[in-house]
Amino acid sequence: MAEKKWLVFYTKSRWERKVEKYLKQFGFEPYLPVHKVLRQWSDRKKKIETPLFNSYIFVYEYEHRIQDVLKIPGISWNIRHNGKPAVLRVSELEMIKRFIASGLFLDTTSVGDLDPGDRVKVIDGPLRGAVGYYSGPYSEEKFYVILETIDQALRVSIDKRLLEKVE
């Protein structure tokens, strides 16, 4: 028997919150990861909540219901990986939640924009055990965790002393 999975959908630009609301109204179970960022206007700075992945939303649903999800206003298409609907694995979902809960500054980038570096593991702190890639000069400590099924990467500022190289 088929089981529900975290399917990945692409939304219209800046429609993530509206789509999340519509999905809930129509009885679907969406997950929209958000984080706080500091935005600067000409007269002030303010912390606002913004989607972690621009134009991405996750829906816990059966694959045979993808067409029903695509009827929701603001959903553009279903993300595909290797010719099949992209599925966010539970381990990846938990990693996203851990990154958000860490309270550290997060940034996202497309995997295609990364220069692969050393594979590393976090040895201490709220992200202990997370595995990803280290990249950047010594003055810029960045830790990447690549989510291959959705062609996205999380990037977090982390002290390189908390990283150990993984062979």
HELIX and SHEET records of a PDB file:
HELIX    1   1 GLU A   16  GLN A   25  1                                  10    
HELIX    2   2 GLU A   63  ARG A   65  5                                   3    
HELIX    3   3 ILE A   66  LEU A   70  1                                   5    
HELIX    4   4 VAL A   90  SER A  102  1                                  13    
HELIX    5   5 VAL A  111  ASP A  113  5                                   3    
HELIX    6   6 GLU A  148  ILE A  150  5                                   3    
HELIX    7   7 LYS A  160  LEU A  162  5                                   3    
SHEET    1   A 4 GLU A  29  TYR A  31  0                                        
SHEET    2   A 4 TYR A  56  GLU A  61 -1                                        
SHEET    3   A 4 LYS A   5  THR A  11 -1                                        
SHEET    4   A 4 ILE A  75  ASN A  78 -1                                        
SHEET    1   B 4 GLU A  29  TYR A  31  0                                        
SHEET    2   B 4 TYR A  56  GLU A  61 -1                                        
SHEET    3   B 4 LYS A   5  THR A  11 -1                                        
SHEET    4   B 4 VAL A  87  LEU A  88 -1                                        
SHEET    1   C 2 VAL A  34  GLN A  40  0                                        
SHEET    2   C 2 LYS A  45  PRO A  51 -1                                        
SHEET    1   D 2 ARG A  80  HIS A  81  0                                        
SHEET    2   D 2 LYS A  84  PRO A  85 -1                                        
SHEET    1   E 6 LEU A 106  SER A 110  0                                        
SHEET    2   E 6 GLN A 152  SER A 157 -1                                        
SHEET    3   E 6 LYS A 142  LEU A 147 -1                                        
SHEET    4   E 6 VAL A 131  SER A 135 -1                                        
SHEET    5   E 6 ASP A 118  VAL A 122 -1                                        
SHEET    6   E 6 LEU A 163  LYS A 165 -1                                        
END                                                                             
